[in-house]
């Protein structure tokens, strides 16, 4: 046999050994003939390192949809005509109906998310979305307020702004306004911010020790959701009212401690959804989105809290332990479940998106180890992105949910693309993942995602890395 023929035979045998399994099905496949470790898994929702462009394309679809279905306009209920002259606002004037409510707490999250996306992408469409709608609310506010003071009925959406009657009415929208003022100080939002904060600080129902509480479904009930609805506005208001900063920040971290004292379950490193003062014992149902609100609360407080504040280690400890607890419950497809510790409950998008945001943000801020949490954050993003339709709607989101002390209530809550709770979290998650993949050193090592401190800045796969 000639040397050329021998070389051809050698190359042919070598190539056959490295063919995909599907191409060698007619031959015997075993560890000697096939590099089994190189076979491609069939991930349900994707795996690996997403590009910043692909992530942005996903949240761009969401933003485009929301721009189209959330008009900032007034109409007359009787005539159906637009009301462009705000001095003519009367009892028949209302905000034009879109797919979502411009004054809801879910939209407070969405406004803040758009600001985060602007910072991550420098795409002014995100900034303009929030600024235009909050400016609209500021412009119509005094006219609706005047009607209310005259004893006349007003649009229910503006009733929440003019006369908030629950933390849901006030908290998240107020935070978005404070953040928007930092982005654009010309916004005339101060009267609305002060009105919201007056309610939160002076009129919201509390327990005897000052903990933010509700009277439903039982007297003296704590809702985990209210950590988010009540605490971040106080913390961010502290950055807004510098002359009262210390007192307000102490109030915010005091509320964290009071909620955690009743709702934190240490052996799980999770928060129970509800706590009723008169109950004994206190059942623990670990609802996914409520744990998301709690985690996001800790994240927001850490963002607002001065680096030298005495309570910062306490808040950071809860935040880090909560993330550690959540890692144990992520599904193999990247989602977290409706009830976190019950894998037969359904996989839920909004909670997953909040966890992805908080993990990615904490890595970007240097609060947690990227090597430990980064792969789960990216896996979670693949799951979240799979639920964004081509038209920009978000699927797999649990609808608004009350409190229960039995599992069936949570298992059978419907999901719907019009559940507003998913849109802000998805944009938040995407924005922070863009920062993560742009700034981190992330490589595929033996087909797995790994984060590095000192890895070579190469796009090639890595098989062995010595970080030292």
C-alpha positions in Angstrom: 0.0 0.0 0.0 1.4 3.4 -1.0 2.0 6.1 1.6 -0.7 8.2 0.1 -3.3 5.4 0.3 -2.3 4.7 3.9 -2.7 8.4 4.8 -6.2 8.4 3.2 -7.3 5.3 5.1 -6.0 6.7 8.4 -7.9 10.0 7.9 -11.1 8.2 6.9 -11.0 6.0 10.0 -10.3 9.1 12.2 -13.2 11.0 10.6 -15.6 8.1 11.1 -14.8 8.0 14.8 -15.8 11.7 15.1 -19.0 11.5 13.1 -22.2 12.5 14.9 -24.1 9.5 16.3 -26.8 9.8 13.7 -24.3 9.3 10.9 -22.8 6.1 12.4 -26.0 4.4 13.4 -25.3 1.6 11.0 -22.0 0.9 12.7 -21.4 -0.4 16.2 -21.4 2.6 18.6 -19.5 2.3 21.9 -16.9 4.1 23.9 -14.1 2.9 21.7 -15.6 4.0 18.4 -17.5 7.2 19.3 -16.6 10.3 21.4 -19.8 10.1 23.4 -19.0 13.1 25.5 -19.2 15.2 22.4 -22.7 14.2 21.5 -25.1 17.2 21.5 -27.8 17.1 24.2 -31.4 17.9 23.1 -32.0 20.8 25.5 -35.7 21.7 25.7 -35.2 25.5 25.9 -31.6 26.0 24.9 -28.3 26.1 26.7 -25.0 27.9 26.5 -23.9 31.5 26.4 -26.5 33.8 24.7 -25.2 36.7 22.7 -26.0 40.2 23.9 -27.7 40.8 20.5 -30.0 37.8 20.9 -31.0 38.9 24.4 -31.7 42.4 23.2 -33.7 41.1 20.3 -36.0 39.2 22.8 -36.7 42.2 25.0 -37.0 44.5 22.0 -40.0 42.3 20.9 -41.5 42.8 24.4 -40.9 46.5 24.3 -42.3 46.9 20.8 -45.5 45.1 21.9 -45.9 47.2 25.0 -45.4 50.4 23.1 -48.3 49.4 20.8 -50.8 48.3 23.5 -50.3 50.8 26.3 -51.4 54.2 24.9 -51.0 57.3 27.1 -54.1 59.1 26.1 -57.4 60.3 27.6 -60.8 59.7 26.1 -64.4 60.7 26.9 -66.5 57.8 28.0 -69.7 59.2 26.4 -68.4 60.3 23.0 -65.3 58.1 22.6 -63.4 61.2 21.5 -59.8 62.0 22.6 -59.3 64.6 25.3 -56.2 66.5 24.4 -57.0 69.6 26.5 -56.4 68.5 30.1 -58.3 71.6 31.4 -61.4 69.9 30.1 -61.0 66.7 32.2 -64.3 65.8 33.9 -66.0 62.8 35.4 -66.4 61.2 32.0 -62.7 61.4 31.2 -60.6 58.2 31.5 -57.3 56.8 30.4 -57.7 55.0 27.1 -57.9 51.3 27.7 -55.0 49.2 26.4 -53.9 45.7 27.2 -52.4 46.8 30.6 -53.1 49.4 33.2 -50.7 52.4 33.3 -51.0 53.0 37.1 -50.8 49.4 38.4 -47.9 48.1 40.5 -47.0 45.7 37.7 -46.5 48.7 35.5 -44.4 50.4 38.1 -42.1 47.4 37.7 -42.3 47.7 34.0 -41.4 51.4 34.0 -38.3 50.7 36.2 -37.4 47.8 34.0 -37.4 50.0 30.9 -35.0 52.4 32.7 -32.7 49.5 33.5 -32.9 48.3 29.9 -31.9 51.8 28.7 -28.8 51.8 30.9 -27.8 48.3 29.6 -28.4 49.0 25.9 -28.3 52.8 25.5 -31.4 52.4 23.4 -33.5 55.5 24.0 -36.7 53.8 23.1 -36.7 52.2 26.6 -36.1 55.5 28.3 -38.7 57.2 26.2 -41.3 54.6 27.0 -41.1 55.3 30.8 -40.6 59.1 30.5 -43.5 59.6 28.2 -46.0 57.7 30.3 -44.9 59.1 33.6 -45.0 62.6 32.2 -48.5 61.9 31.0 -49.5 60.8 34.5 -47.9 63.9 36.0 -49.6 66.2 33.5 -53.1 64.9 34.2 -52.7 64.3 37.9 -53.6 67.8 39.2 -56.8 67.9 37.1 -58.0 64.6 38.4 -57.0 65.6 41.9 -59.1 68.7 41.7 -62.1 66.7 40.6 -61.6 64.3 43.5 -61.4 67.2 46.0 -64.7 68.5 44.6 -66.3 65.2 45.5 -66.6 64.0 42.0 -65.9 60.5 40.7 -62.8 60.0 38.7 -61.3 57.3 36.5 -60.4 54.3 38.7 -56.9 54.1 37.3 -56.3 57.7 38.4 -58.0 57.1 41.7 -55.0 54.9 42.6 -52.7 57.8 41.9 -54.7 60.5 43.5 -55.9 58.6 46.5 -53.9 55.4 47.0 -55.6 53.0 49.4 -53.1 50.1 49.4 -49.4 49.4 49.0 -50.2 47.9 45.6 -51.5 51.3 44.5 -48.4 53.2 45.6 -45.1 51.3 46.1 -43.8 50.1 42.7 -45.0 53.1 40.7 -43.5 55.4 43.3 -40.1 53.7 43.0 -40.3 54.0 39.2 -40.9 57.7 39.5 -38.0 58.3 41.8 -35.7 56.4 39.5 -37.2 58.3 36.5 -36.4 61.6 38.2 -32.8 60.5 38.6 -32.7 59.8 34.8 -34.6 62.9 33.8 -34.8 65.6 36.6 -37.2 67.7 34.4 -40.0 65.3 35.0 -42.7 67.0 37.2 -43.2 63.9 39.4 -42.5 65.4 42.8 -46.3 65.9 43.8 -47.1 62.3 42.9 -44.1 60.9 44.7 -44.9 62.9 47.9 -48.6 61.8 47.7 -47.6 58.1 47.4 -45.1 58.3 50.2 -47.5 60.1 52.5 -49.8 57.1 52.1 -47.0 54.5 52.6 -45.4 56.2 55.6 -48.6 57.5 57.4 -51.7 55.7 56.3 -50.9 52.1 55.5 -52.2 49.6 58.1 -49.4 48.2 60.4 -49.0 45.7 63.2 -48.4 47.1 66.7 -44.7 47.0 66.2 -45.0 49.1 62.9 -44.7 46.2 60.4 -46.5 46.9 57.2 -49.6 44.6 57.2 -53.1 44.0 55.9 -56.4 43.1 57.4 -57.2 40.5 54.8 -57.7 37.6 54.4 -57.3 37.6 58.2 -56.8 40.4 60.7 -53.0 41.3 61.0 -51.7 39.4 58.0 -48.3 39.8 56.5 -48.1 39.3 52.7 -44.6 38.6 51.4 -45.6 40.7 48.3 -45.7 43.7 50.6 -42.0 43.5 51.2 -41.7 44.7 47.7 -44.7 47.0 47.7 -43.6 48.8 50.8 -39.9 48.6 51.5 -38.1 49.7 48.3 -40.1 52.9 48.0 -39.0 53.9 51.5 -35.4 53.0 50.7 -35.4 54.9 47.4 -37.3 57.8 49.0 -34.3 58.0 51.4 -32.1 58.7 48.4 -34.6 61.3 47.2 -35.0 63.1 50.5 -31.4 63.5 51.6 -32.3 65.6 54.6 -34.3 62.6 56.0 -32.1 59.9 54.5 -30.9 58.3 57.7 -34.3 58.0 59.3 -36.0 56.7 56.2 -33.2 54.2 55.5 -33.4 52.9 59.0 -37.2 52.5 58.6 -36.6 50.5 55.4 -34.0 48.1 56.9 -36.2 47.8 60.0 -39.0 46.6 57.9 -36.7 44.0 56.3 -35.8 42.7 59.7 -39.5 42.6 60.9 -40.7 40.7 57.8 -37.8 38.3 57.8 -38.4 37.6 61.5 -41.8 36.2 60.7 -41.6 34.9 57.2 -38.0 33.6 56.7 -37.8 29.8 56.9 -34.1 29.1 57.7 -33.9 25.5 56.9 -35.2 26.2 53.4 -33.5 29.6 52.9 -36.9 30.7 51.5 -39.8 33.0 52.6 -43.3 31.7 53.3 -46.0 33.6 51.3 -48.3 34.5 54.2 -48.2 35.0 58.0 -51.2 35.5 60.1 -50.6 36.8 63.6 -53.4 34.6 65.2 -52.3 31.4 63.5 -50.4 28.6 65.3 -48.5 27.1 63.7 -47.6 29.2 60.7 -48.0 27.1 57.5 -45.3 27.6 54.9 -46.2 27.8 51.2 -43.3 29.0 49.1 -45.0 30.7 46.2 -42.5 31.5 43.4 -43.4 35.1 42.5 -43.8 36.2 46.1 -40.3 34.9 46.8 -39.3 36.9 43.7 -40.7 40.0 45.2 -38.9 39.4 48.5 -35.6 38.7 46.7 -36.1 41.8 44.5 -36.8 43.8 47.7 -33.4 42.8 49.1 -31.8 43.6 45.8 -33.4 47.1 45.7 -32.5 47.9 49.3 -28.9 46.9 48.6 -28.8 49.2 45.6 -30.2 52.1 47.7 -28.4 51.5 50.9 -25.1 53.3 51.7 -22.1 51.0 51.6 -21.2 51.8 55.2 -24.7 51.4 56.7 -24.7 49.2 59.8 -27.6 47.1 58.5 -26.0 46.3 55.1 -24.4 43.0 56.3 -27.8 41.8 57.6 -29.6 42.6 54.3 -26.7 41.1 52.3 -26.8 37.9 54.4 -30.5 37.4 53.7 -30.0 38.1 50.0 -27.2 35.7 49.6 -28.8 32.9 51.6 -32.0 33.4 49.6 -30.2 32.9 46.4 -28.5 29.8 47.7 -31.8 28.4 48.7 -33.3 29.1 45.3 -30.4 27.3 43.5 -31.6 24.1 45.0 -35.0 24.4 43.4 -34.2 25.3 39.8 -35.6 22.8 37.3 -33.5 21.0 34.7 -35.1 23.2 32.1 -34.1 26.4 33.9 -37.4 27.4 35.4 -38.5 27.6 39.0 -41.9 26.2 40.0 -45.1 27.9 41.1 -44.5 26.4 44.6 -40.8 26.3 44.8 -40.3 23.1 46.7 -43.0 21.2 44.9 -41.7 20.1 41.4 -45.1 18.8 40.4 -46.4 22.3 40.4 -46.1 24.1 37.1 -43.0 26.1 35.9 -43.7 29.8 36.1 -42.1 32.6 34.0 -42.4 35.7 36.2 -40.7 34.2 39.2 -37.9 32.8 37.0 -37.3 36.1 35.4 -37.0 37.9 38.7 -34.5 35.3 40.0 -32.5 35.7 36.8 -32.4 39.4 37.1 -31.4 39.3 40.8 -28.6 36.7 40.2 -27.2 38.6 37.2 -27.4 41.9 38.9 -25.7 40.6 42.0 -22.9 39.1 39.9 -22.5 42.4 38.0 -22.4 44.3 41.3 -19.8 41.9 42.8 -22.1 40.7 45.6 -22.0 37.0 44.7 -19.6 34.6 43.0 -20.2 34.4 39.2 -18.7 30.9 39.1 -21.4 29.7 41.5 -24.5 31.5 40.2 -23.7 32.6 36.6 -24.5 29.3 34.9 -27.9 29.1 36.6 -28.7 32.7 35.7 -28.0 32.0 32.0 -29.9 28.7 32.1 -32.8 30.7 33.6 -32.6 33.2 30.8 -33.0 30.5 28.2 -36.1 29.4 29.9 -37.5 32.9 30.2 -36.7 33.7 26.5 -38.5 30.6 25.4 -41.8 32.1 26.7 -41.5 35.3 24.7 -43.6 35.0 21.6 -42.7 36.4 18.2 -45.3 39.1 18.9 -43.6 40.1 22.2 -46.1 38.6 24.6 -44.9 36.7 27.7 -46.4 33.3 28.3 -46.4 31.1 31.4 -47.1 33.9 33.9 -49.4 33.2 36.9 -52.2 35.7 37.1 -52.7 37.9 40.2 -52.8 35.7 43.3 -54.2 36.1 46.8 -53.1 34.2 49.8 -54.0 30.6 50.7 -53.0 28.0 53.2 -53.5 24.9 51.0 -51.5 23.8 47.9 -54.4 23.4 45.5 -55.0 27.1 45.4 -51.4 27.7 44.0 -51.3 24.7 41.8 -54.4 25.7 39.8 -53.9 29.4 39.5 -54.3 30.2 35.7 -51.5 31.5 33.5 -52.2 34.1 30.8 -50.2 36.3 28.4 -52.2 39.2 29.7 -50.9 38.7 33.3 -49.1 42.0 33.6 -46.7 40.6 36.2 -44.3 39.0 33.7 -43.4 42.0 31.5 -41.3 44.1 33.8 -39.4 41.1 35.1 -38.6 39.8 31.6 -37.2 43.1 30.6 -35.3 43.4 33.8 -33.8 39.9 33.4 -32.8 40.6 29.8 -31.2 43.9 30.5 -29.1 42.5 33.3 -28.1 39.4 31.3 -26.9 41.8 28.5 -24.6 43.4 31.1 -23.5 40.0 32.3 -22.5 38.6 28.9 -20.9 41.8 27.9 -18.8 42.2 31.0 -18.1 38.6 32.2 -15.6 36.1 31.0 -17.8 33.1 30.1 -16.7 30.1 28.2 -18.0 26.6 27.3 -15.8 24.0 29.0 -16.4 20.4 28.1 -19.9 21.5 26.8 -20.8 23.3 30.1 -21.1 27.0 30.9 -18.4 28.3 33.1 -17.5 31.8 34.4 -13.9 32.8 34.9 -11.9 35.6 36.4 -8.7 35.3 34.3 -9.5 33.0 31.4 -8.1 34.0 28.0 -10.4 36.4 26.2 -11.1 34.0 23.3 -14.3 32.8 21.8 -12.9 29.3 21.4 -14.1 26.5 23.8 -11.9 25.9 26.8 -11.1 22.4 28.0 -8.6 23.2 30.8 -8.1 26.5 32.5 -5.6 27.3 35.3 -7.0 30.5 36.8 -3.9 30.9 39.1 
